[in-house]
Amino acid sequence: MRFLHRHIENNVIFWQPRKWTVVECYDQESSVAKHREHPEYKTFAGALVALLENGQASLDVHQFQEL
């Protein structure tokens, strides 16, 4: 998994440090289920929820599939 860090630049009009995006890309649909079963994913998910302002209630998940 790769994490992209957004650097705050002078031309940024608005910045919310508690809103960010994790992007994951998979070649096969079956890879998603396998990824979610991995112990590191569960550790990351727990740490992510702890960082959110209102816990899991703050989580806003969107899934997009390429055409």
mmCIF file as Biopython writes it, N, C-alpha, C and O atoms, coordinates in Angstrom:
data_model
#
loop_
_atom_site.group_PDB
_atom_site.id
_atom_site.type_symbol
_atom_site.label_atom_id
_atom_site.label_alt_id
_atom_site.label_comp_id
_atom_site.label_asym_id
_atom_site.label_entity_id
_atom_site.label_seq_id
_atom_site.pdbx_PDB_ins_code
_atom_site.Cartn_x
_atom_site.Cartn_y
_atom_site.Cartn_z
_atom_site.occupancy
_atom_site.B_iso_or_equiv
_atom_site.auth_seq_id
_atom_site.auth_asym_id
_atom_site.pdbx_PDB_model_num
ATOM 1   N N  . MET A ? 1  ? 0.846   -1.163  0.000   1.0 0.0 1  A 1 
ATOM 2   C CA . MET A ? 1  ? 0.000   0.000   0.000   1.0 0.0 1  A 1 
ATOM 3   C C  . MET A ? 1  ? 0.898   1.234   0.000   1.0 0.0 1  A 1 
ATOM 4   O O  . MET A ? 1  ? 1.874   1.298   0.748   1.0 0.0 1  A 1 
ATOM 5   N N  . ARG A ? 2  ? 0.572   2.194   -0.823  1.0 0.0 2  A 1 
ATOM 6   C CA . ARG A ? 2  ? 1.330   3.443   -0.879  1.0 0.0 2  A 1 
ATOM 7   C C  . ARG A ? 2  ? 0.491   4.570   -0.313  1.0 0.0 2  A 1 
ATOM 8   O O  . ARG A ? 2  ? -0.719  4.631   -0.530  1.0 0.0 2  A 1 
ATOM 9   N N  . PHE A ? 3  ? 1.132   5.444   0.400   1.0 0.0 3  A 1 
ATOM 10  C CA . PHE A ? 3  ? 0.449   6.606   0.954   1.0 0.0 3  A 1 
ATOM 11  C C  . PHE A ? 3  ? 0.971   7.854   0.262   1.0 0.0 3  A 1 
ATOM 12  O O  . PHE A ? 3  ? 2.182   8.044   0.144   1.0 0.0 3  A 1 
ATOM 13  N N  . LEU A ? 4  ? 0.067   8.694   -0.190  1.0 0.0 4  A 1 
ATOM 14  C CA . LEU A ? 4  ? 0.444   9.947   -0.828  1.0 0.0 4  A 1 
ATOM 15  C C  . LEU A ? 4  ? 0.253   11.069  0.170   1.0 0.0 4  A 1 
ATOM 16  O O  . LEU A ? 4  ? -0.808  11.195  0.781   1.0 0.0 4  A 1 
ATOM 17  N N  . HIS A ? 5  ? 1.273   11.874  0.331   1.0 0.0 5  A 1 
ATOM 18  C CA . HIS A ? 5  ? 1.212   12.980  1.282   1.0 0.0 5  A 1 
ATOM 19  C C  . HIS A ? 5  ? 1.011   14.270  0.511   1.0 0.0 5  A 1 
ATOM 20  O O  . HIS A ? 5  ? 1.764   14.553  -0.421  1.0 0.0 5  A 1 
ATOM 21  N N  . ARG A ? 6  ? 0.029   15.043  0.872   1.0 0.0 6  A 1 
ATOM 22  C CA . ARG A ? 6  ? -0.255  16.330  0.223   1.0 0.0 6  A 1 
ATOM 23  C C  . ARG A ? 6  ? 0.482   17.419  0.970   1.0 0.0 6  A 1 
ATOM 24  O O  . ARG A ? 6  ? 0.220   17.662  2.148   1.0 0.0 6  A 1 
ATOM 25  N N  . HIS A ? 7  ? 1.399   18.072  0.287   1.0 0.0 7  A 1 
ATOM 26  C CA . HIS A ? 7  ? 2.165   19.160  0.881   1.0 0.0 7  A 1 
ATOM 27  C C  . HIS A ? 7  ? 1.338   20.439  0.803   1.0 0.0 7  A 1 
ATOM 28  O O  . HIS A ? 7  ? 0.785   20.751  -0.252  1.0 0.0 7  A 1 
ATOM 29  N N  . ILE A ? 8  ? 1.245   21.175  1.891   1.0 0.0 8  A 1 
ATOM 30  C CA . ILE A ? 8  ? 0.517   22.442  1.893   1.0 0.0 8  A 1 
ATOM 31  C C  . ILE A ? 8  ? 1.392   23.493  1.225   1.0 0.0 8  A 1 
ATOM 32  O O  . ILE A ? 8  ? 2.507   23.763  1.671   1.0 0.0 8  A 1 
ATOM 33  N N  . GLU A ? 9  ? 0.878   24.078  0.155   1.0 0.0 9  A 1 
ATOM 34  C CA . GLU A ? 9  ? 1.619   25.075  -0.606  1.0 0.0 9  A 1 
ATOM 35  C C  . GLU A ? 9  ? 0.970   26.440  -0.449  1.0 0.0 9  A 1 
ATOM 36  O O  . GLU A ? 9  ? -0.142  26.557  0.068   1.0 0.0 9  A 1 
ATOM 37  N N  . ASN A ? 10 ? 1.671   27.463  -0.897  1.0 0.0 10 A 1 
ATOM 38  C CA . ASN A ? 10 ? 1.166   28.831  -0.778  1.0 0.0 10 A 1 
ATOM 39  C C  . ASN A ? 10 ? -0.148  29.048  -1.518  1.0 0.0 10 A 1 
ATOM 40  O O  . ASN A ? 10 ? -0.961  29.868  -1.090  1.0 0.0 10 A 1 
ATOM 41  N N  . ASN A ? 11 ? -0.376  28.333  -2.617  1.0 0.0 11 A 1 
ATOM 42  C CA . ASN A ? 11 ? -1.587  28.549  -3.409  1.0 0.0 11 A 1 
ATOM 43  C C  . ASN A ? 11 ? -2.787  27.735  -2.934  1.0 0.0 11 A 1 
ATOM 44  O O  . ASN A ? 11 ? -3.832  27.763  -3.583  1.0 0.0 11 A 1 
ATOM 45  N N  . VAL A ? 12 ? -2.670  27.016  -1.831  1.0 0.0 12 A 1 
ATOM 46  C CA . VAL A ? 12 ? -3.796  26.254  -1.288  1.0 0.0 12 A 1 
ATOM 47  C C  . VAL A ? 12 ? -4.752  27.223  -0.596  1.0 0.0 12 A 1 
ATOM 48  O O  . VAL A ? 12 ? -4.363  27.945  0.323   1.0 0.0 12 A 1 
ATOM 49  N N  . ILE A ? 13 ? -6.005  27.229  -1.047  1.0 0.0 13 A 1 
ATOM 50  C CA . ILE A ? 13 ? -6.998  28.149  -0.503  1.0 0.0 13 A 1 
ATOM 51  C C  . ILE A ? 13 ? -7.549  27.653  0.824   1.0 0.0 13 A 1 
ATOM 52  O O  . ILE A ? 13 ? -7.776  28.447  1.736   1.0 0.0 13 A 1 
ATOM 53  N N  . PHE A ? 14 ? -7.763  26.363  0.940   1.0 0.0 14 A 1 
ATOM 54  C CA . PHE A ? 14 ? -8.410  25.804  2.122   1.0 0.0 14 A 1 
ATOM 55  C C  . PHE A ? 14 ? -7.773  24.460  2.438   1.0 0.0 14 A 1 
ATOM 56  O O  . PHE A ? 14 ? -7.493  23.679  1.528   1.0 0.0 14 A 1 
ATOM 57  N N  . TRP A ? 15 ? -7.544  24.185  3.701   1.0 0.0 15 A 1 
ATOM 58  C CA . TRP A ? 15 ? -6.918  22.929  4.100   1.0 0.0 15 A 1 
ATOM 59  C C  . TRP A ? 15 ? -7.578  22.417  5.360   1.0 0.0 15 A 1 
ATOM 60  O O  . TRP A ? 15 ? -7.679  23.147  6.346   1.0 0.0 15 A 1 
ATOM 61  N N  . GLN A ? 16 ? -8.029  21.176  5.346   1.0 0.0 16 A 1 
ATOM 62  C CA . GLN A ? 16 ? -8.588  20.535  6.528   1.0 0.0 16 A 1 
ATOM 63  C C  . GLN A ? 16 ? -7.693  19.349  6.875   1.0 0.0 16 A 1 
ATOM 64  O O  . GLN A ? 16 ? -7.742  18.325  6.192   1.0 0.0 16 A 1 
ATOM 65  N N  . PRO A ? 17 ? -6.880  19.465  7.917   1.0 0.0 17 A 1 
ATOM 66  C CA . PRO A ? 17 ? -5.931  18.398  8.227   1.0 0.0 17 A 1 
ATOM 67  C C  . PRO A ? 17 ? -6.582  17.086  8.641   1.0 0.0 17 A 1 
ATOM 68  O O  . PRO A ? 17 ? -5.916  16.051  8.630   1.0 0.0 17 A 1 
ATOM 69  N N  . ARG A ? 18 ? -7.857  17.093  9.006   1.0 0.0 18 A 1 
ATOM 70  C CA . ARG A ? 18 ? -8.516  15.860  9.429   1.0 0.0 18 A 1 
ATOM 71  C C  . ARG A ? 18 ? -9.324  15.230  8.302   1.0 0.0 18 A 1 
ATOM 72  O O  . ARG A ? 18 ? -10.052 14.263  8.528   1.0 0.0 18 A 1 
ATOM 73  N N  . LYS A ? 19 ? -9.203  15.769  7.090   1.0 0.0 19 A 1 
ATOM 74  C CA . LYS A ? 19 ? -9.860  15.167  5.925   1.0 0.0 19 A 1 
ATOM 75  C C  . LYS A ? 19 ? -8.777  14.774  4.935   1.0 0.0 19 A 1 
ATOM 76  O O  . LYS A ? 19 ? -8.011  15.617  4.468   1.0 0.0 19 A 1 
ATOM 77  N N  . TRP A ? 20 ? -8.720  13.515  4.627   1.0 0.0 20 A 1 
ATOM 78  C CA . TRP A ? 20 ? -7.720  13.024  3.706   1.0 0.0 20 A 1 
ATOM 79  C C  . TRP A ? 20 ? -8.245  11.772  3.026   1.0 0.0 20 A 1 
ATOM 80  O O  . TRP A ? 20 ? -9.318  11.279  3.373   1.0 0.0 20 A 1 
ATOM 81  N N  . THR A ? 21 ? -7.502  11.258  2.068   1.0 0.0 21 A 1 
ATOM 82  C CA . THR A ? 21 ? -7.964  10.158  1.239   1.0 0.0 21 A 1 
ATOM 83  C C  . THR A ? 21 ? -6.925  9.041   1.181   1.0 0.0 21 A 1 
ATOM 84  O O  . THR A ? 21 ? -5.726  9.291   1.062   1.0 0.0 21 A 1 
ATOM 85  N N  . VAL A ? 22 ? -7.405  7.829   1.267   1.0 0.0 22 A 1 
ATOM 86  C CA . VAL A ? 22 ? -6.575  6.651   1.038   1.0 0.0 22 A 1 
ATOM 87  C C  . VAL A ? 22 ? -7.053  6.049   -0.279  1.0 0.0 22 A 1 
ATOM 88  O O  . VAL A ? 22 ? -8.243  5.778   -0.443  1.0 0.0 22 A 1 
ATOM 89  N N  . VAL A ? 23 ? -6.140  5.842   -1.206  1.0 0.0 23 A 1 
ATOM 90  C CA . VAL A ? 23 ? -6.486  5.274   -2.508  1.0 0.0 23 A 1 
ATOM 91  C C  . VAL A ? 23 ? -5.794  3.925   -2.641  1.0 0.0 23 A 1 
ATOM 92  O O  . VAL A ? 23 ? -4.578  3.815   -2.487  1.0 0.0 23 A 1 
ATOM 93  N N  . GLU A ? 24 ? -6.585  2.912   -2.926  1.0 0.0 24 A 1 
ATOM 94  C CA . GLU A ? 24 ? -6.053  1.566   -3.144  1.0 0.0 24 A 1 
ATOM 95  C C  . GLU A ? 24 ? -6.555  1.078   -4.498  1.0 0.0 24 A 1 
ATOM 96  O O  . GLU A ? 24 ? -7.727  1.254   -4.828  1.0 0.0 24 A 1 
ATOM 97  N N  . CYS A ? 25 ? -5.681  0.471   -5.271  1.0 0.0 25 A 1 
ATOM 98  C CA . CYS A ? 25 ? -6.040  -0.054  -6.591  1.0 0.0 25 A 1 
ATOM 99  C C  . CYS A ? 25 ? -5.720  -1.543  -6.640  1.0 0.0 25 A 1 
ATOM 100 O O  . CYS A ? 25 ? -4.659  -1.978  -6.189  1.0 0.0 25 A 1 
ATOM 101 N N  . TYR A ? 26 ? -6.645  -2.315  -7.189  1.0 0.0 26 A 1 
ATOM 102 C CA . TYR A ? 26 ? -6.474  -3.761  -7.281  1.0 0.0 26 A 1 
ATOM 103 C C  . TYR A ? 26 ? -6.743  -4.214  -8.707  1.0 0.0 26 A 1 
ATOM 104 O O  . TYR A ? 26 ? -7.608  -3.667  -9.391  1.0 0.0 26 A 1 
ATOM 105 N N  . ASP A ? 27 ? -5.991  -5.221  -9.149  1.0 0.0 27 A 1 
ATOM 106 C CA . ASP A ? 27 ? -6.174  -5.766  -10.488 1.0 0.0 27 A 1 
ATOM 107 C C  . ASP A ? 27 ? -7.390  -6.684  -10.569 1.0 0.0 27 A 1 
ATOM 108 O O  . ASP A ? 27 ? -8.013  -6.806  -11.623 1.0 0.0 27 A 1 
ATOM 109 N N  . GLN A ? 28 ? -7.726  -7.331  -9.446  1.0 0.0 28 A 1 
ATOM 110 C CA . GLN A ? 28 ? -8.828  -8.288  -9.440  1.0 0.0 28 A 1 
ATOM 111 C C  . GLN A ? 28 ? -9.754  -8.018  -8.260  1.0 0.0 28 A 1 
ATOM 112 O O  . GLN A ? 28 ? -9.306  -7.612  -7.188  1.0 0.0 28 A 1 
ATOM 113 N N  . GLU A ? 29 ? -11.030 -8.244  -8.464  1.0 0.0 29 A 1 
ATOM 114 C CA . GLU A ? 29 ? -12.031 -8.049  -7.408  1.0 0.0 29 A 1 
ATOM 115 C C  . GLU A ? 29 ? -11.726 -8.927  -6.192  1.0 0.0 29 A 1 
ATOM 116 O O  . GLU A ? 29 ? -11.933 -8.505  -5.054  1.0 0.0 29 A 1 
ATOM 117 N N  . SER A ? 30 ? -11.241 -10.133 -6.428  1.0 0.0 30 A 1 
ATOM 118 C CA . SER A ? 30 ? -10.954 -11.057 -5.323  1.0 0.0 30 A 1 
ATOM 119 C C  . SER A ? 30 ? -9.820  -10.554 -4.425  1.0 0.0 30 A 1 
ATOM 120 O O  . SER A ? 30 ? -9.707  -10.981 -3.275  1.0 0.0 30 A 1 
ATOM 121 N N  . SER A ? 31 ? -8.996  -9.667  -4.931  1.0 0.0 31 A 1 
ATOM 122 C CA . SER A ? 31 ? -7.882  -9.135  -4.142  1.0 0.0 31 A 1 
ATOM 123 C C  . SER A ? 31 ? -8.364  -8.260  -2.992  1.0 0.0 31 A 1 
ATOM 124 O O  . SER A ? 31 ? -7.686  -8.153  -1.970  1.0 0.0 31 A 1 
ATOM 125 N N  . VAL A ? 32 ? -9.527  -7.634  -3.148  1.0 0.0 32 A 1 
ATOM 126 C CA . VAL A ? 32 ? -10.063 -6.756  -2.104  1.0 0.0 32 A 1 
ATOM 127 C C  . VAL A ? 32 ? -10.365 -7.567  -0.848  1.0 0.0 32 A 1 
ATOM 128 O O  . VAL A ? 32 ? -9.958  -7.180  0.248   1.0 0.0 32 A 1 
ATOM 129 N N  . ALA A ? 33 ? -11.069 -8.679  -0.992  1.0 0.0 33 A 1 
ATOM 130 C CA . ALA A ? 33 ? -11.409 -9.522  0.160   1.0 0.0 33 A 1 
ATOM 131 C C  . ALA A ? 33 ? -10.142 -10.071 0.813   1.0 0.0 33 A 1 
ATOM 132 O O  . ALA A ? 33 ? -10.045 -10.115 2.040   1.0 0.0 33 A 1 
ATOM 133 N N  . LYS A ? 34 ? -9.183  -10.483 0.007   1.0 0.0 34 A 1 
ATOM 134 C CA . LYS A ? 34 ? -7.926  -11.006 0.539   1.0 0.0 34 A 1 
ATOM 135 C C  . LYS A ? 34 ? -7.186  -9.915  1.311   1.0 0.0 34 A 1 
ATOM 136 O O  . LYS A ? 34 ? -6.608  -10.183 2.364   1.0 0.0 34 A 1 
ATOM 137 N N  . HIS A ? 35 ? -7.200  -8.700  0.796   1.0 0.0 35 A 1 
ATOM 138 C CA . HIS A ? 35 ? -6.543  -7.567  1.454   1.0 0.0 35 A 1 
ATOM 139 C C  . HIS A ? 35 ? -7.170  -7.291  2.820   1.0 0.0 35 A 1 
ATOM 140 O O  . HIS A ? 35 ? -6.456  -7.047  3.793   1.0 0.0 35 A 1 
ATOM 141 N N  . ARG A ? 36 ? -8.489  -7.328  2.894   1.0 0.0 36 A 1 
ATOM 142 C CA . ARG A ? 36 ? -9.194  -7.032  4.150   1.0 0.0 36 A 1 
ATOM 143 C C  . ARG A ? 36 ? -8.966  -8.097  5.216   1.0 0.0 36 A 1 
ATOM 144 O O  . ARG A ? 36 ? -9.144  -7.823  6.403   1.0 0.0 36 A 1 
ATOM 145 N N  . GLU A ? 37 ? -8.584  -9.284  4.826   1.0 0.0 37 A 1 
ATOM 146 C CA . GLU A ? 37 ? -8.305  -10.359 5.787   1.0 0.0 37 A 1 
ATOM 147 C C  . GLU A ? 37 ? -6.883  -10.276 6.347   1.0 0.0 37 A 1 
ATOM 148 O O  . GLU A ? 37 ? -6.572  -10.941 7.334   1.0 0.0 37 A 1 
ATOM 149 N N  . HIS A ? 38 ? -6.038  -9.484  5.740   1.0 0.0 38 A 1 
ATOM 150 C CA . HIS A ? 38 ? -4.633  -9.378  6.158   1.0 0.0 38 A 1 
ATOM 151 C C  . HIS A ? 38 ? -4.543  -8.691  7.521   1.0 0.0 38 A 1 
ATOM 152 O O  . HIS A ? 38 ? -5.228  -7.692  7.740   1.0 0.0 38 A 1 
ATOM 153 N N  . PRO A ? 39 ? -3.720  -9.196  8.441   1.0 0.0 39 A 1 
ATOM 154 C CA . PRO A ? 39 ? -3.604  -8.608  9.787   1.0 0.0 39 A 1 
ATOM 155 C C  . PRO A ? 39 ? -3.200  -7.127  9.778   1.0 0.0 39 A 1 
ATOM 156 O O  . PRO A ? 39 ? -3.652  -6.361  10.629  1.0 0.0 39 A 1 
ATOM 157 N N  . GLU A ? 40 ? -2.361  -6.720  8.829   1.0 0.0 40 A 1 
ATOM 158 C CA . GLU A ? 40 ? -1.953  -5.312  8.773   1.0 0.0 40 A 1 
ATOM 159 C C  . GLU A ? 40 ? -3.119  -4.400  8.410   1.0 0.0 40 A 1 
ATOM 160 O O  . GLU A ? 40 ? -3.184  -3.262  8.874   1.0 0.0 40 A 1 
ATOM 161 N N  . TYR A ? 41 ? -4.042  -4.895  7.584   1.0 0.0 41 A 1 
ATOM 162 C CA . TYR A ? 41 ? -5.221  -4.100  7.236   1.0 0.0 41 A 1 
ATOM 163 C C  . TYR A ? 41 ? -6.057  -3.840  8.486   1.0 0.0 41 A 1 
ATOM 164 O O  . TYR A ? 41 ? -6.518  -2.721  8.710   1.0 0.0 41 A 1 
ATOM 165 N N  . LYS A ? 42 ? -6.249  -4.866  9.288   1.0 0.0 42 A 1 
ATOM 166 C CA . LYS A ? 42 ? -7.048  -4.714  10.508  1.0 0.0 42 A 1 
ATOM 167 C C  . LYS A ? 42 ? -6.378  -3.747  11.479  1.0 0.0 42 A 1 
ATOM 168 O O  . LYS A ? 42 ? -7.062  -2.971  12.146  1.0 0.0 42 A 1 
ATOM 169 N N  . THR A ? 43 ? -5.056  -3.783  11.566  1.0 0.0 43 A 1 
ATOM 170 C CA . THR A ? 43 ? -4.320  -2.844  12.417  1.0 0.0 43 A 1 
ATOM 171 C C  . THR A ? 43 ? -4.485  -1.427  11.899  1.0 0.0 43 A 1 
ATOM 172 O O  . THR A ? 43 ? -4.727  -0.501  12.673  1.0 0.0 43 A 1 
ATOM 173 N N  . PHE A ? 44 ? -4.353  -1.256  10.576  1.0 0.0 44 A 1 
ATOM 174 C CA . PHE A ? 44 ? -4.511  0.063   9.963   1.0 0.0 44 A 1 
ATOM 175 C C  . PHE A ? 44 ? -5.924  0.592   10.177  1.0 0.0 44 A 1 
ATOM 176 O O  . PHE A ? 44 ? -6.108  1.757   10.528  1.0 0.0 44 A 1 
ATOM 177 N N  . ALA A ? 45 ? -6.924  -0.266  9.967   1.0 0.0 45 A 1 
ATOM 178 C CA . ALA A ? 45 ? -8.315  0.158   10.128  1.0 0.0 45 A 1 
ATOM 179 C C  . ALA A ? 45 ? -8.579  0.629   11.557  1.0 0.0 45 A 1 
ATOM 180 O O  . ALA A ? 45 ? -9.260  1.635   11.758  1.0 0.0 45 A 1 
ATOM 181 N N  . GLY A ? 46 ? -8.053  -0.078  12.539  1.0 0.0 46 A 1 
ATOM 182 C CA . GLY A ? 46 ? -8.222  0.330   13.935  1.0 0.0 46 A 1 
ATOM 183 C C  . GLY A ? 46 ? -7.545  1.650   14.227  1.0 0.0 46 A 1 
ATOM 184 O O  . GLY A ? 46 ? -8.098  2.490   14.938  1.0 0.0 46 A 1 
ATOM 185 N N  . ALA A ? 47 ? -6.345  1.846   13.684  1.0 0.0 47 A 1 
ATOM 186 C CA . ALA A ? 47 ? -5.623  3.108   13.887  1.0 0.0 47 A 1 
ATOM 187 C C  . ALA A ? 47 ? -6.328  4.252   13.175  1.0 0.0 47 A 1 
ATOM 188 O O  . ALA A ? 47 ? -6.366  5.371   13.687  1.0 0.0 47 A 1 
ATOM 189 N N  . LEU A ? 48 ? -6.883  3.987   12.007  1.0 0.0 48 A 1 
ATOM 190 C CA . LEU A ? 48 ? -7.592  5.013   11.244  1.0 0.0 48 A 1 
ATOM 191 C C  . LEU A ? 48 ? -8.805  5.517   12.012  1.0 0.0 48 A 1 
ATOM 192 O O  . LEU A ? 48 ? -9.005  6.726   12.127  1.0 0.0 48 A 1 
ATOM 193 N N  . VAL A ? 49 ? -9.603  4.619   12.529  1.0 0.0 49 A 1 
ATOM 194 C CA . VAL A ? 49 ? -10.803 5.004   13.277  1.0 0.0 49 A 1 
ATOM 195 C C  . VAL A ? 49 ? -10.423 5.839   14.500  1.0 0.0 49 A 1 
ATOM 196 O O  . VAL A ? 49 ? -11.137 6.777   14.854  1.0 0.0 49 A 1 
ATOM 197 N N  . ALA A ? 50 ? -9.317  5.508   15.139  1.0 0.0 50 A 1 
ATOM 198 C CA . ALA A ? 50 ? -8.865  6.272   16.309  1.0 0.0 50 A 1 
ATOM 199 C C  . ALA A ? 50 ? -8.482  7.703   15.940  1.0 0.0 50 A 1 
ATOM 200 O O  . ALA A ? 50 ? -8.580  8.601   16.776  1.0 0.0 50 A 1 
ATOM 201 N N  . LEU A ? 51 ? -8.049  7.925   14.705  1.0 0.0 51 A 1 
ATOM 202 C CA . LEU A ? 51 ? -7.654  9.266   14.263  1.0 0.0 51 A 1 
ATOM 203 C C  . LEU A ? 51 ? -8.840  10.150  13.887  1.0 0.0 51 A 1 
ATOM 204 O O  . LEU A ? 51 ? -8.731  11.376  13.882  1.0 0.0 51 A 1 
ATOM 205 N N  . LEU A ? 52 ? -9.954  9.534   13.580  1.0 0.0 52 A 1 
ATOM 206 C CA . LEU A ? 52 ? -11.115 10.304  13.132  1.0 0.0 52 A 1 
ATOM 207 C C  . LEU A ? 52 ? -11.762 11.052  14.287  1.0 0.0 52 A 1 
ATOM 208 O O  . LEU A ? 52 ? -11.825 10.554  15.411  1.0 0.0 52 A 1 
ATOM 209 N N  . GLU A ? 53 ? -12.241 12.254  13.995  1.0 0.0 53 A 1 
ATOM 210 C CA . GLU A ? 53 ? -12.794 13.127  15.027  1.0 0.0 53 A 1 
ATOM 211 C C  . GLU A ? 53 ? -13.930 12.473  15.808  1.0 0.0 53 A 1 
ATOM 212 O O  . GLU A ? 53 ? -13.967 12.566  17.035  1.0 0.0 53 A 1 
ATOM 213 N N  . ASN A ? 54 ? -14.846 11.820  15.121  1.0 0.0 54 A 1 
ATOM 214 C CA . ASN A ? 54 ? -15.985 11.168  15.772  1.0 0.0 54 A 1 
ATOM 215 C C  . ASN A ? 54 ? -15.936 9.655   15.602  1.0 0.0 54 A 1 
ATOM 216 O O  . ASN A ? 54 ? -16.976 9.001   15.523  1.0 0.0 54 A 1 
ATOM 217 N N  . GLY A ? 55 ? -14.745 9.106   15.547  1.0 0.0 55 A 1 
ATOM 218 C CA . GLY A ? 55 ? -14.609 7.665   15.384  1.0 0.0 55 A 1 
ATOM 219 C C  . GLY A ? 55 ? -15.195 7.189   14.072  1.0 0.0 55 A 1 
ATOM 220 O O  . GLY A ? 55 ? -15.123 7.893   13.065  1.0 0.0 55 A 1 
ATOM 221 N N  . GLN A ? 56 ? -15.760 6.024   14.075  1.0 0.0 56 A 1 
ATOM 222 C CA . GLN A ? 56 ? -16.287 5.429   12.849  1.0 0.0 56 A 1 
ATOM 223 C C  . GLN A ? 56 ? -17.419 6.248   12.244  1.0 0.0 56 A 1 
ATOM 224 O O  . GLN A ? 56 ? -17.650 6.164   11.038  1.0 0.0 56 A 1 
ATOM 225 N N  . ALA A ? 57 ? -18.130 7.037   13.041  1.0 0.0 57 A 1 
ATOM 226 C CA . ALA A ? 57 ? -19.204 7.883   12.517  1.0 0.0 57 A 1 
ATOM 227 C C  . ALA A ? 57 ? -18.667 8.922   11.534  1.0 0.0 57 A 1 
ATOM 228 O O  . ALA A ? 57 ? -19.417 9.413   10.691  1.0 0.0 57 A 1 
ATOM 229 N N  . SER A ? 58 ? -17.387 9.261   11.629  1.0 0.0 58 A 1 
ATOM 230 C CA . SER A ? 58 ? -16.770 10.236  10.726  1.0 0.0 58 A 1 
ATOM 231 C C  . SER A ? 58 ? -16.327 9.615   9.405   1.0 0.0 58 A 1 
ATOM 232 O O  . SER A ? 58 ? -16.016 10.334  8.455   1.0 0.0 58 A 1 
ATOM 233 N N  . LEU A ? 59 ? -16.298 8.308   9.340   1.0 0.0 59 A 1 
ATOM 234 C CA . LEU A ? 59 ? -15.789 7.615   8.161   1.0 0.0 59 A 1 
ATOM 235 C C  . LEU A ? 59 ? -16.757 7.775   6.996   1.0 0.0 59 A 1 
ATOM 236 O O  . LEU A ? 59 ? -17.952 7.511   7.134   1.0 0.0 59 A 1 
ATOM 237 N N  . ASP A ? 60 ? -16.245 8.204   5.860   1.0 0.0 60 A 1 
ATOM 238 C CA . ASP A ? 60 ? -17.047 8.411   4.651   1.0 0.0 60 A 1 
ATOM 239 C C  . ASP A ? 60 ? -16.375 7.624   3.530   1.0 0.0 60 A 1 
ATOM 240 O O  . ASP A ? 60 ? -15.395 8.090   2.948   1.0 0.0 60 A 1 
ATOM 241 N N  . VAL A ? 61 ? -16.889 6.445   3.226   1.0 0.0 61 A 1 
ATOM 242 C CA . VAL A ? 61 ? -16.247 5.543   2.275   1.0 0.0 61 A 1 
ATOM 243 C C  . VAL A ? 61 ? -16.892 5.682   0.900   1.0 0.0 61 A 1 
ATOM 244 O O  . VAL A ? 61 ? -18.116 5.677   0.768   1.0 0.0 61 A 1 
ATOM 245 N N  . HIS A ? 62 ? -16.050 5.805   -0.113  1.0 0.0 62 A 1 
ATOM 246 C CA . HIS A ? 62 ? -16.499 5.841   -1.508  1.0 0.0 62 A 1 
ATOM 247 C C  . HIS A ? 62 ? -15.690 4.815   -2.274  1.0 0.0 62 A 1 
ATOM 248 O O  . HIS A ? 62 ? -14.473 4.726   -2.114  1.0 0.0 62 A 1 
ATOM 249 N N  . GLN A ? 63 ? -16.365 4.045   -3.104  1.0 0.0 63 A 1 
ATOM 250 C CA . GLN A ? 63 ? -15.663 3.080   -3.943  1.0 0.0 63 A 1 
ATOM 251 C C  . GLN A ? 63 ? -15.965 3.399   -5.399  1.0 0.0 63 A 1 
ATOM 252 O O  . GLN A ? 63 ? -17.117 3.615   -5.775  1.0 0.0 63 A 1 
ATOM 253 N N  . PHE A ? 64 ? -14.923 3.426   -6.205  1.0 0.0 64 A 1 
ATOM 254 C CA . PHE A ? 64 ? -15.060 3.672   -7.633  1.0 0.0 64 A 1 
ATOM 255 C C  . PHE A ? 64 ? -14.422 2.513   -8.371  1.0 0.0 64 A 1 
ATOM 256 O O  . PHE A ? 64 ? -13.363 2.019   -7.985  1.0 0.0 64 A 1 
ATOM 257 N N  . GLN A ? 65 ? -15.077 2.087   -9.432  1.0 0.0 65 A 1 
ATOM 258 C CA . GLN A ? 65 ? -14.512 1.023   -10.249 1.0 0.0 65 A 1 
ATOM 259 C C  . GLN A ? 65 ? -14.197 1.600   -11.619 1.0 0.0 65 A 1 
ATOM 260 O O  . GLN A ? 65 ? -15.018 2.292   -12.221 1.0 0.0 65 A 1 
ATOM 261 N N  . GLU A ? 66 ? -12.996 1.306   -12.102 1.0 0.0 66 A 1 
ATOM 262 C CA . GLU A ? 66 ? -12.610 1.778   -13.422 1.0 0.0 66 A 1 
ATOM 263 C C  . GLU A ? 66 ? -13.425 1.061   -14.481 1.0 0.0 66 A 1 
ATOM 264 O O  . GLU A ? 66 ? -13.806 -0.098  -14.320 1.0 0.0 66 A 1 
ATOM 265 N N  . LEU A ? 67 ? -13.681 1.761   -15.545 1.0 0.0 67 A 1 
ATOM 266 C CA . LEU A ? 67 ? -14.427 1.157   -16.655 1.0 0.0 67 A 1 
ATOM 267 C C  . LEU A ? 67 ? -13.503 0.422   -17.593 1.0 0.0 67 A 1 
ATOM 268 O O  . LEU A ? 67 ? -13.957 -0.148  -18.585 1.0 0.0 67 A 1 
#
